[in-house]
Amino acid sequence: MAPTLTIPKQKKVNGKSKFLDSGEILDLFKKTKISSGWSFEGVTRSQTSKLSHCYHRYPAKFIPQLVEKLMDEYLIGHGPFHVNDLFMGSGTTLACAIGRGYYVSGTDINYSAELITRAKCTPIEPILLKNRVAKFLEDLSFLNEAGLLSSKKYKPQIPKSKLERIQYWFTPETIEELGIILRRIDCEKDNRAKVFLRCCFSHVLKTCSRWLMSSTKPTIDKNKNIGKPINAFKKHINKMVKGNEAFWEIVPEKVRKDVNKYFIAKRQDARRQPTDDSTVDIQITSSPYVTSYEYADLHQLTTIWLEPEVDLKGYKKEFIGTSAKSNGIRALKSYIGRDIRDNLYKVNKKMADEVEAFFVDMQECFDETHRILKHGGRCCYVIGNTKLKGVDILNAEVFAESMQYSGLEVDRIIKREIPSKILPSKRDAKTGRFAANDKASVFAYPTEYIIIGRKP
Ligand SMILES: C[S@@+](CC[C@H](N)C(=O)[O-])C[C@H]1O[C@@H](n2cnc3c(N)ncnc32)[C@H](O)[C@@H]1O
């Protein structure tokens, strides 16, 4: 049976009346009912992948409708507003905000995330883009003829330092063809078009590899029927071109003219935002989940082809929520978090350490959130709870409690149902890791919370 929580009551910090102690936080969450307006059950797949949101798949990606509703509720008036996402992932928050002409900033430790976000936030004049893409495909038209790969003009660009990994995931013919496509991408003179093409290249890598498409872990699919990369590329780039056209239409002219004035996205740690103190109106983000996704593993195809100098093992440790990390001597402030760690410690010491590291890392993120928010500004953290080794992992409650130690007030808790999840909703009962739905026995994230904090 799962151990129960035994939270001690602590004193209010500096006697501040808005500070909720751990018991009050737990009660608040128990009383919180599902808000039907936040489940977006009528929203179709084509609506969630509208505009540039169709550019790239991404695990645990936001639906744009959720970001738009939060901006509608909290950004009242004319602005100019500044929207931030410290775990930008595929850049949903930033792309939604750029679409409205706001200033945006964000970070992600994942190389793929920076590329996707940059592509998704950069509207390109549609005729110019169509011409660049048509020229690109024309230059590679010789790839359409089955069996004819050799080209004097485009010597395959295959990263030598990662050749072993590349050969593990791709067949020799695919490697050759991808190498030619990549060489042609590197010849692209227009920088925005180049980022657009690289984003498409990154997206089709999974389709063209031996990777089991339905898996949330890097797994070989022995029966996969792998098509020609150029065909997958063409199909996806045409979709992206349409997405760009629709995006261009909605982005205000002042932003189209000088997107770099409005957009700043960096590949760096969430605890170091590329913006000054008290500059952000709203932060809309979803943190990584503890020991669920290993983003470094999941995006390794992009990393080995596009960032071959990266040491995959060392890089993994930089991610928050990874199982490759332990906490060390940093103190965990949240009482709810400490109780969870202690209960987990009784059944699995390593997992207890990973969960503690995750909570402490997140505590440091809330400090950074506090630094960059304007007074009266909001942060919206989307997170779900789960069970690991029979222990309830109350991420949402820990986040709400921890925010207060960083000087934020818990302003509002929204509980939402997730109707068509991109996340797998089950965990393997033994390992606690995400598993294919038919193999697992414990529900992972059937509902989730949006925890809204306010900087007083
Ligand atoms: C749940 S995903 C965000 C998805 C995003 N909301 C979207 O719509 O695509 C969490 C992200 O946190 C990133 N991440 C993990 N550790 C990080 C760190 N130390 N600093 C910055 N980002 C990190 C992961 O790479 C991942 O992209």
The ligand as a Gaussian input file, in Angstrom:
#p B3LYP/6-31G(d) Opt

LIG

0 1
 C        7.333000      19.536000     -21.195000
 S        8.618000      20.063000     -22.231000
 C        8.057000      21.626000     -22.787000
 C        7.149000      21.499000     -23.962000
 C        6.642000      22.834000     -24.482000
 N        5.682000      23.440000     -23.589000
 C        6.027000      22.703000     -25.877000
 O        4.924000      23.145000     -26.102000
 O        6.683000      22.122000     -26.749000
 C        9.887000      20.440000     -21.083000
 C       11.176000      20.961000     -21.676000
 O       12.094000      21.234000     -20.618000
 C       13.395000      21.153000     -21.196000
 N       14.431000      21.124000     -20.156000
 C       14.827000      20.098000     -19.368000
 N       15.815000      20.482000     -18.558000
 C       16.059000      21.793000     -18.804000
 C       16.968000      22.746000     -18.264000
 N       17.874000      22.419000     -17.348000
 N       16.901000      24.013000     -18.737000
 C       16.032000      24.357000     -19.733000
 N       15.178000      23.474000     -20.294000
 C       15.174000      22.214000     -19.837000
 C       13.307000      19.904000     -22.048000
 O       14.325000      19.885000     -23.027000
 C       11.905000      20.038000     -22.637000
 O       11.966000      20.645000     -23.899000

